[in-house]
Amino acid sequence: MSSEKPATFTVTVTEAEDFARRVLTAAGAREHDAAITAENLVFADRSGIASHGLLRLPLYADAAEAGGINTAAELKWVNTAPGGGLLDADGAFGQVAMAEAVRFALEESQRSAAVAVAVQNSVHYGAGAFWVDRLAQQGLVGIATSTTGPVVSPFGGAGKVLGTNPLSVGMPTDSEHPMTLDMATSQGAYGKVVAARNAGLPVPEGWAVDAEGNPTTDAQEALDGSLTPFGGHKGSGLAVALEGLSAALGEAAFAYETTDIWVDPASRMNVGHTLFVVNPEFFTGAEHTRKRLSQLQSTVRSSGKQVFAPGDIEAKNRTAASEIITLAPSTVELLRSAAEKRDVAPLAATSQ
C-alpha cells in the first residue's frame, strides 16, 4: 500500500458550503452571515482562486472567536444621499458588509446613473469578482476595491506599508458570462503565498522580498518580509491610489495603521471598501452597452489561439466545478483541525 499523500481532495459544492456554515456558526456567526460568507468562499474555490476560498475559513473562524470579527455586528448607514452612502460595518464579516453595500447600490441604481458606497469598520470581503459579477448580471457596471492588512512595500521602498488592494471590475455582456477583472495590485495575492507556505512550495521570483529587503522565493520569508507591487512604479502608484480611495471616503484604516487578522485574530482591522456602480440605462442604454462590451470581449478572444477576455478562465472553472471542487491536502488538513477544534462534523472530502 502506497504511503504517498494524495495530490488533491474533492468535495461537493453543497457539502463545502454546508461545512463552512457549520464551522462559522460554531464559531459564533449568525446563520445568515455564515451562509453568505460560505457561498463567497466556495465561489472562489469554484473559480480556481484557492487563495480566497476555504483556505481562509479557519482564519475567519479564529477571528470570530477572538473578536477580530464581530459576530454580533449591527451595520449602520452613517450617511446616505442620492447616489451614495457611507456604511459602518461594526466589525462584521466583510462578506456581510459587502452584501449590504450591494443591496443598497442595486436599489439606488434604479434612480441614479451612478452610485458610490464607502464601507468602514469591515474585514476582508473575499473574492471581489463575487460582488461585481452579481452587479453585472443585473446589467450594471460594478467596480470594487478594498484595503487589506499591511503586506506590500511601495516601489523602491521597504517595509509593509500597503495592502494588496484588490481591484474588481464587472461589466455586463450578451455572452455566457460578464467580463470581469479581479486582481490584486501586488505581484501575487497574499493568500497564494499563505497557500504556498502551507504546501511547502516556493513563490514565483519577483513576488516578494525578505525582512532585509532581498528578493526571495521562500514563502515563509515572503510572509516575514513583504510582497512587491505588480508593474513596478505603475502598479505601486495604482496600489497607493486604491488604498486612498478605499479608506479615505470613510474612517477606515490604511494598511500600515492596522494589524492583519492573519497575524492577530483579535485585531479589529477597520478595513475599508469602496463600491462604484454605473447603470448604463442612463447613458446609451443597457442593450447598447452590453452589445459593445460583448464586441470587445469577442475581439480580444479572437486575437490569438490562447487569448482570454477578463474573467473567461474563472467562468470556465466555475462551470467545470458546478458540483464538485478540488482542494489541496494542506487546506483539507487545516479544515480538519478547524472542525475538530469546534466539535463540528468533518468535511466529507475524497482523496484523489
C-alpha positions in Angstrom: 0.0 0.0 0.0 1.4 3.4 -1.0 2.3 5.9 1.7 2.2 8.8 -0.6 -0.2 11.6 0.3 -3.0 12.3 -2.2 -2.3 15.1 -4.6 -5.8 16.6 -4.1 -9.1 16.1 -2.5 -12.6 16.6 -3.9 -15.8 17.6 -2.2 -19.2 18.6 -3.5 -20.2 22.2 -3.6 -23.2 21.6 -1.3 -21.0 19.8 1.3 -18.3 22.5 1.1 -20.9 25.3 1.7 -22.6 23.3 4.5 -19.3 22.6 6.2 -18.2 26.2 6.1 -21.6 27.3 7.6 -21.2 24.6 10.3 -17.7 25.9 11.3 -18.7 29.6 11.2 -21.9 29.1 13.3 -19.9 27.0 15.8 -17.5 30.0 16.0 -20.4 32.3 16.8 -21.6 33.5 13.5 -25.3 34.1 12.8 -26.8 31.7 10.3 -27.3 34.4 7.6 -23.8 35.7 8.0 -22.3 32.3 7.8 -24.3 31.4 4.7 -23.2 34.4 2.6 -19.6 34.0 3.8 -19.6 30.3 2.9 -21.0 31.0 -0.5 -18.4 33.6 -1.2 -15.5 31.3 -0.1 -16.7 28.3 -2.2 -17.3 30.7 -5.2 -13.6 31.4 -5.0 -12.6 27.7 -5.0 -15.0 27.0 -7.9 -13.3 29.8 -9.8 -9.9 28.3 -9.3 -8.9 31.1 -6.8 -7.9 28.8 -3.9 -6.2 31.8 -2.1 -9.6 33.3 -1.4 -11.5 30.0 -0.8 -11.9 27.6 2.1 -8.2 28.2 2.9 -9.5 31.3 4.7 -12.2 29.5 6.7 -10.1 28.6 9.7 -8.8 32.2 9.8 -12.4 33.6 9.8 -13.5 31.2 12.5 -10.5 32.1 14.7 -11.1 35.8 14.2 -14.8 35.4 15.0 -13.9 33.7 18.3 -11.1 36.1 19.2 -13.0 39.2 18.4 -11.3 40.3 15.2 -14.7 39.7 13.5 -17.8 40.9 15.4 -20.3 38.1 15.1 -23.0 40.4 16.7 -22.3 43.4 14.4 -25.0 45.9 13.8 -24.5 47.6 10.5 -25.3 51.3 10.3 -25.7 53.7 7.5 -23.8 56.7 8.8 -24.8 58.9 5.8 -26.9 58.4 2.7 -27.7 60.8 -0.1 -28.9 60.4 -3.7 -26.3 58.2 -5.4 -24.3 57.2 -2.4 -23.8 56.3 1.2 -21.3 55.5 4.0 -21.8 52.2 5.8 -20.3 51.3 9.1 -19.9 47.5 9.3 -19.2 47.4 13.1 -16.5 44.8 12.6 -18.8 42.3 10.7 -17.6 39.7 8.2 -16.6 41.6 5.1 -19.0 39.5 3.1 -21.9 40.7 5.2 -20.8 44.3 4.8 -20.5 44.0 1.0 -23.8 42.2 0.7 -25.4 45.2 2.3 -23.4 47.6 0.2 -24.5 45.8 -3.0 -28.1 45.7 -1.8 -28.1 49.5 -1.4 -26.3 50.1 -4.7 -28.8 47.9 -6.6 -31.7 49.8 -5.1 -30.2 53.2 -5.6 -29.1 52.5 -9.2 -32.7 52.3 -10.3 -32.9 56.1 -9.9 -29.3 57.2 -10.2 -26.9 57.0 -13.1 -24.0 56.2 -10.7 -23.8 55.1 -7.1 -20.8 55.2 -4.7 -20.7 53.3 -1.4 -17.9 53.6 1.1 -17.6 51.0 3.9 -15.7 51.3 7.1 -15.0 49.0 10.1 -15.1 45.9 7.9 -12.9 42.9 7.3 -11.7 41.1 4.2 -14.7 40.6 1.8 -13.4 37.6 -0.1 -13.1 37.4 -3.9 -14.1 40.7 -5.4 -15.5 39.0 -8.5 -18.3 37.6 -6.4 -19.7 41.1 -5.8 -19.1 42.7 -9.2 -20.4 39.7 -11.1 -23.7 40.0 -9.2 -24.0 43.6 -10.3 -23.0 42.8 -13.9 -25.6 40.0 -14.1 -28.2 42.7 -13.3 -26.9 44.8 -16.3 -24.8 47.1 -14.2 -21.2 48.0 -14.2 -19.6 47.3 -10.8 -16.2 48.5 -9.6 -15.0 47.4 -6.1 -11.8 48.0 -4.2 -10.6 47.4 -0.7 -7.8 48.0 1.8 -6.2 44.9 3.4 -3.6 44.2 6.1 -0.1 45.6 5.6 1.8 43.2 3.3 3.2 45.2 0.4 6.2 47.6 0.2 5.9 50.6 -2.2 8.2 50.5 -5.3 11.7 51.4 -4.2 10.7 51.3 -0.6 10.9 48.9 2.3 8.5 47.6 4.9 4.9 46.6 5.0 3.1 49.9 4.1 0.4 49.0 1.6 -2.2 46.3 1.3 -2.7 44.0 -1.7 -5.5 46.4 -2.6 -7.6 44.4 -5.0 -9.4 46.0 -7.9 -12.5 44.2 -9.3 -14.5 45.4 -12.3 -17.6 43.6 -13.6 -19.2 44.5 -16.9 -22.4 43.1 -18.5 -22.3 41.4 -21.8 -24.6 39.4 -24.1 -22.3 36.4 -23.9 -22.4 33.5 -21.4 -20.9 35.5 -18.6 -19.9 39.1 -17.7 -16.4 40.4 -18.5 -14.8 40.6 -15.1 -11.4 41.8 -14.0 -10.4 40.8 -10.5 -6.8 41.4 -9.4 -4.5 42.2 -6.6 -2.1 45.1 -7.0 0.7 43.0 -5.6 2.6 40.6 -7.8 0.6 37.8 -6.2 -2.3 37.5 -3.8 -1.3 37.2 -0.1 -3.5 34.1 0.2 -1.4 32.5 -2.6 1.7 33.0 -0.5 0.0 31.5 2.5 -1.1 28.5 0.4 2.4 28.0 -0.9 3.8 28.1 2.6 1.2 25.6 3.8 2.1 23.3 0.9 5.8 23.7 1.3 6.2 25.3 -2.1 8.1 28.3 -3.3 6.6 31.5 -4.7 7.5 32.8 -8.1 10.5 35.1 -8.5 9.7 38.8 -8.2 6.7 38.3 -5.8 8.4 39.2 -2.6 11.4 40.3 -0.6 12.6 39.0 2.8 12.8 41.1 6.0 16.1 42.5 4.9 14.7 43.6 1.5 16.4 40.8 -0.5 14.4 39.0 -3.3 13.1 35.6 -2.1 11.1 32.7 -3.4 10.7 31.2 0.1 7.1 31.6 1.1 7.7 31.9 4.8 10.4 34.5 4.2 7.9 36.3 1.9 5.4 36.4 4.8 8.0 37.6 7.2 9.1 40.2 4.7 6.8 41.9 2.2 5.2 41.4 -1.2 6.0 43.6 -4.1 3.6 45.6 -6.3 3.0 44.5 -9.9 4.3 46.6 -12.7 7.0 48.5 -10.9 6.2 52.1 -10.2 2.9 52.0 -12.1 1.5 49.2 -10.1 2.8 50.8 -6.9 1.1 54.0 -7.9 -2.2 52.2 -8.5 -1.9 50.5 -5.2 -1.5 53.8 -3.4 -4.4 55.3 -5.2 -6.7 52.4 -4.4 -5.5 52.5 -0.7 -6.6 56.1 -0.5 -9.9 55.5 -2.4 -10.8 52.5 -0.2 -10.1 54.2 3.2 -10.4 58.0 2.9 -14.0 58.3 1.9 -14.9 56.9 5.3 -12.9 56.4 8.5 -11.3 53.1 7.6 -7.6 52.4 8.4 -4.8 52.5 6.0 -2.9 49.2 5.8 0.0 50.5 7.8 -2.3 51.6 10.6 -3.7 48.1 11.3 -2.7 44.6 12.2 -3.9 41.8 9.9 -6.1 39.1 11.4 -3.6 36.6 9.8 -1.1 38.0 12.4 -3.5 38.6 15.3 -7.1 37.1 15.0 -8.3 39.5 17.7 -7.3 42.6 15.6 -10.2 44.9 14.6 -8.7 45.8 11.3 -11.2 48.5 10.3 -10.9 47.5 6.6 -12.4 50.0 4.1 -14.2 49.1 0.9 -15.4 51.3 -1.9 -18.0 50.2 -4.4 -19.0 52.1 -7.6 -22.0 51.1 -9.7 -23.0 52.6 -13.0 -26.4 52.0 -14.7 -25.9 52.0 -18.5 -29.6 52.7 -18.9 -29.0 56.4 -18.0 -26.4 56.7 -20.8 -26.7 55.0 -24.2 -28.9 52.3 -22.8 -28.3 48.8 -21.3 -28.6 47.0 -24.6 -26.1 49.2 -26.3 -23.6 48.8 -23.5 -24.0 45.0 -23.4 -23.5 44.7 -27.2 -20.4 47.0 -27.2 -18.8 45.1 -24.3 -19.6 41.8 -26.0 -17.9 43.0 -29.1 -14.8 44.0 -27.1 -14.9 40.6 -25.3 -15.2 38.7 -28.6 -12.4 40.7 -30.3 -10.0 40.1 -27.5 -10.7 36.4 -27.6 -10.2 36.2 -31.4 -6.9 38.0 -31.4 -5.0 34.7 -30.8 -5.3 31.0 -30.3 -4.9 31.2 -26.5 -6.3 34.6 -25.6 -8.9 35.1 -23.0 -11.0 38.1 -22.0 -11.0 39.1 -18.3 -13.0 36.5 -16.3 -13.1 33.8 -19.0 -10.8 31.4 -17.2 -12.6 31.8 -13.9 -16.0 31.4 -15.5 -14.8 28.2 -17.3 -13.5 26.9 -14.0 -16.9 27.6 -12.3 -18.7 25.7 -15.0 -16.4 22.7 -14.6 -16.8 22.9 -10.8 -20.5 23.5 -10.7 -21.0 20.4 -8.5 -17.5 19.4 -7.2 -14.5 21.5 -6.1 -10.9 20.4 -5.6 -8.9 21.2 -2.5 -5.2 20.9 -1.7 -4.2 18.4 1.0 -2.8 21.3 3.2 -6.1 23.1 3.0 -8.0 19.9 3.9 -5.8 19.4 6.9 -6.5 23.0 8.1 -10.2 22.4 7.7 -10.0 19.1 9.6 -8.3 20.9 12.5 -10.8 23.8 12.4 -13.7 21.3 12.6 -12.1 19.2 15.4 -11.4 22.4 17.4 -15.1 23.2 17.4 -16.5 19.7 17.6 -18.0 20.0 14.1 -18.6 17.1 11.7 -15.6 16.9 9.4 -15.6 17.8 5.8 -16.7 14.9 3.6 -13.8 15.1 1.2 -12.5 12.3 -1.1 -8.8 11.8 -1.8 -7.7 11.6 -5.5 
